[in-house]
Amino acid sequence: MEKAEMSPTILASRALVRVSGAEAAPFLQGLLSNDVPGASAAQWRFAALLNPQGKILFDMLILSTSDGFWLDVRADSSASLIKRLGMYRLRSKVDFVDASLTHHVVVGEGALPLGLAAPDPRHDALGWRAIMPGPAKAGDESPWHRRRISAFVPEGGVDFAFGDIFPHEANMDRLHGLDFTKGCYVGQEVVSRVEHRGLARRRFIPMNYRRDSPPPGTPLLAGDVEIGVTGSSAGGICLALVRLDRLAAAGGKAMAGMIELTALFAPDGGENHG
């Protein structure tokens, strides 16, 4: 599918949390699902903070600088993230600050802007993400979400509720959000077990629709059997969290109310979009 060029877009739906202090790097390394980038990396890293049962509490993008880390998270979850990080701080020399009043997130494509900017690590089609000074000004984010959906990238707080699904179900293994060699972190044993035993029965996959898009959260039915639920939609593509075996048994088709959806590829869980 040919994608229209995306102009720089302010994401007021995102917030920035600053994590700093002498022990900020080992603190985050012991909590997050991905390896924490070094100060010289000049790159975003996709990761999640999980609960002990291995489900996603927060997904985020991380940018490292010489004096700490920027966590790019859903704006409506930033306060909860800071509270959760505080629960793990104990005596660690680390501080957390909501930086949303002083900086904001911008996405775009083409040449990188000056300053704190790097490519989005999840998919080449997502362009770059940058941190700019000043509070975010709310605007039209639909071009970004069209691009995200066309790249088959689900987003926590939009396509799924935090605390409800596992990283593999959100395709974090395919979107470079999991490191299987970094050692222990919260929920790591569950993630490792799913990876090595191939236990991900549900995943977000892209499905085609015609005309009207299904509202997010609509149950997906194959006959009388519920096989999943819809997420966000744009440009004829709906992201849907489905039971792969049930969708395969239904020939890759399902109904969201009166809207027929068709899987864009064989629902065997083997496709890699990264």
ZAMARGU-4260 file (C-alpha; in steps of 0.2 Angstrom, whole numbers, plus 5000, padded with zeros to 4 digits):
<rodrens>
0) 5000/5000/5000 | 5007/5017/4995 | 5008/5029/5010 | 5006/5048/5009 | 5020/5058/5016
5) 5018/5062/5034 | 5021/5080/5039 | 5028/5084/5056 | 5014/5080/5069 | 5013/5085/5087
10) 5007/5071/5098 | 4998/5079/5113 | 4992/5061/5117 | 5010/5057/5123 | 5019/5063/5138
15) 5037/5063/5143 | 5044/5057/5159 | 5062/5061/5164 | 5072/5048/5173 | 5089/5054/5180
20) 5101/5050/5194 | 5117/5040/5197 | 5108/5024/5196 | 5095/5028/5183 | 5102/5015/5170
25) 5103/5000/5181 | 5086/5004/5189 | 5077/5004/5172 | 5087/4989/5166 | 5080/4979/5180
30) 5062/4984/5176 | 5059/4985/5157 | 5057/4972/5144 | 5071/4979/5133 | 5089/4983/5135
35) 5091/5001/5140 | 5101/5011/5127 | 5117/5019/5132 | 5120/5038/5133 | 5129/5037/5116
40) 5116/5027/5107 | 5106/5041/5099 | 5092/5030/5096 | 5074/5026/5103 | 5071/5010/5111
45) 5054/5002/5112 | 5050/4993/5129 | 5037/4989/5142 | 5035/4989/5160 | 5026/4973/5165
50) 5017/4966/5180 | 5024/4950/5189 | 5011/4940/5178 | 5020/4946/5162 | 5006/4958/5156
55) 5009/4976/5149 | 5006/4989/5162 | 5015/5003/5151 | 5022/5003/5134 | 5035/5017/5130
60) 5049/5023/5119 | 5065/5027/5128 | 5079/5040/5123 | 5095/5041/5132 | 5105/5057/5135
65) 5121/5060/5145 | 5111/5066/5160 | 5097/5053/5160 | 5082/5045/5150 | 5067/5052/5142
70) 5052/5040/5143 | 5039/5043/5129 | 5022/5037/5136 | 5003/5039/5134 | 4999/5056/5142
75) 4984/5048/5152 | 4996/5036/5160 | 5011/5046/5164 | 5006/5050/5182 | 5003/5031/5185
80) 5020/5027/5178 | 5029/5039/5189 | 5019/5031/5204 | 5024/5014/5199 | 5042/5018/5196
85) 5042/5026/5214 | 5036/5009/5221 | 5052/5001/5214 | 5064/5014/5219 | 5068/5009/5237
90) 5085/5016/5240 | 5090/5018/5222 | 5098/5035/5217 | 5085/5039/5204 | 5072/5053/5201
95) 5057/5054/5190 | 5049/5070/5184 | 5034/5073/5172 | 5042/5084/5159 | 5026/5087/5149
100) 5025/5106/5153 | 5043/5109/5146 | 5044/5097/5132 | 5033/5087/5119 | 5034/5073/5106
105) 5034/5076/5087 | 5034/5063/5074 | 5038/5065/5055 | 5048/5057/5041 | 5063/5062/5030
110) 5078/5071/5037 | 5080/5071/5056 | 5077/5088/5064 | 5090/5095/5075 | 5090/5091/5093
115) 5084/5075/5102 | 5077/5065/5087 | 5080/5047/5080 | 5070/5034/5070 | 5056/5025/5078
120) 5063/5008/5081 | 5047/4998/5079 | 5045/4999/5060 | 5054/5009/5046 | 5038/5016/5040
125) 5035/5026/5056 | 5049/5039/5052 | 5057/5048/5066 | 5052/5054/5084 | 5058/5070/5092
130) 5058/5079/5108 | 5055/5097/5106 | 5054/5111/5119 | 5038/5118/5126 | 5021/5110/5130
135) 5012/5101/5117 | 4998/5110/5107 | 4984/5098/5103 | 4980/5096/5085 | 4976/5083/5072
140) 4985/5067/5076 | 4975/5056/5063 | 4990/5056/5050 | 5001/5048/5063 | 4988/5035/5068
145) 4985/5031/5049 | 5003/5028/5047 | 5004/5018/5063 | 4989/5007/5058 | 4996/5004/5040
150) 5012/4998/5048 | 5002/4986/5059 | 5008/4993/5075 | 4996/4993/5090 | 4997/5005/5104
155) 4993/5003/5122 | 4979/5014/5128 | 4972/5014/5111 | 4971/4997/5104 | 4971/4987/5121
160) 4969/4991/5139 | 4985/4991/5150 | 4986/4976/5161 | 4975/4965/5149 | 4988/4957/5137
165) 5005/4950/5136 | 5019/4957/5125 | 5019/4944/5112 | 5000/4947/5109 | 5004/4965/5106
170) 5018/4959/5094 | 5032/4967/5104 | 5043/4952/5099 | 5041/4958/5081 | 5042/4977/5085
175) 5059/4976/5093 | 5052/4978/5111 | 5059/4963/5119 | 5077/4957/5123 | 5078/4939/5127
180) 5096/4940/5133 | 5097/4954/5145 | 5093/4945/5160 | 5080/4947/5174 | 5066/4961/5174
185) 5048/4961/5181 | 5038/4948/5171 | 5053/4941/5162 | 5050/4923/5166 | 5032/4923/5158
190) 5039/4932/5143 | 5053/4920/5141 | 5041/4905/5143 | 5030/4911/5129 | 5044/4914/5118
195) 5052/4897/5120 | 5037/4887/5120 | 5027/4897/5106 | 5012/4899/5117 | 5006/4916/5110
200) 4988/4910/5104 | 4982/4928/5102 | 4990/4942/5092 | 4986/4959/5084 | 4984/4956/5065
205) 4979/4968/5052 | 4962/4965/5044 | 4954/4973/5028 | 4937/4981/5029 | 4926/4990/5016
210) 4917/5006/5018 | 4913/5009/5036 | 4927/5005/5049 | 4922/4995/5065 | 4922/5004/5081
215) 4936/4999/5093 | 4931/4986/5105 | 4919/4977/5094 | 4918/4958/5096 | 4924/4948/5081
220) 4913/4933/5077 | 4916/4918/5066 | 4898/4912/5065 | 4893/4911/5084 | 4911/4910/5090
225) 4919/4925/5097 | 4937/4925/5091 | 4944/4942/5095 | 4941/4961/5097 | 4944/4976/5085
230) 4956/4989/5089 | 4959/5005/5079 | 4956/5007/5061 | 4961/5018/5046 | 4962/5017/5027
235) 4954/5000/5026 | 4965/4992/5039 | 4959/4987/5056 | 4970/4981/5069 | 4962/4966/5078
240) 4967/4955/5093 | 4962/4938/5088 | 4964/4920/5093 | 4975/4914/5078 | 4968/4896/5078
245) 4950/4901/5078 | 4953/4914/5064 | 4962/4901/5054 | 4948/4889/5056 | 4936/4902/5049
250) 4947/4905/5034 | 4954/4922/5039 | 4936/4930/5040 | 4926/4937/5054 | 4912/4949/5057
255) 4912/4965/5068 | 4894/4968/5069 | 4888/4970/5051 | 4906/4973/5045 | 4916/4959/5037
260) 4934/4959/5040 | 4947/4948/5031 | 4965/4945/5037 | 4978/4953/5026 | 4989/4937/5028
265) 4987/4919/5034 | 4984/4920/5053 | 4998/4908/5058 | 5007/4920/5068 | 5023/4919/5057
270) 5023/4935/5048 | 5036/4948/5053 | 5032/4966/5050 | 5048/4974/5058
</rodrens>
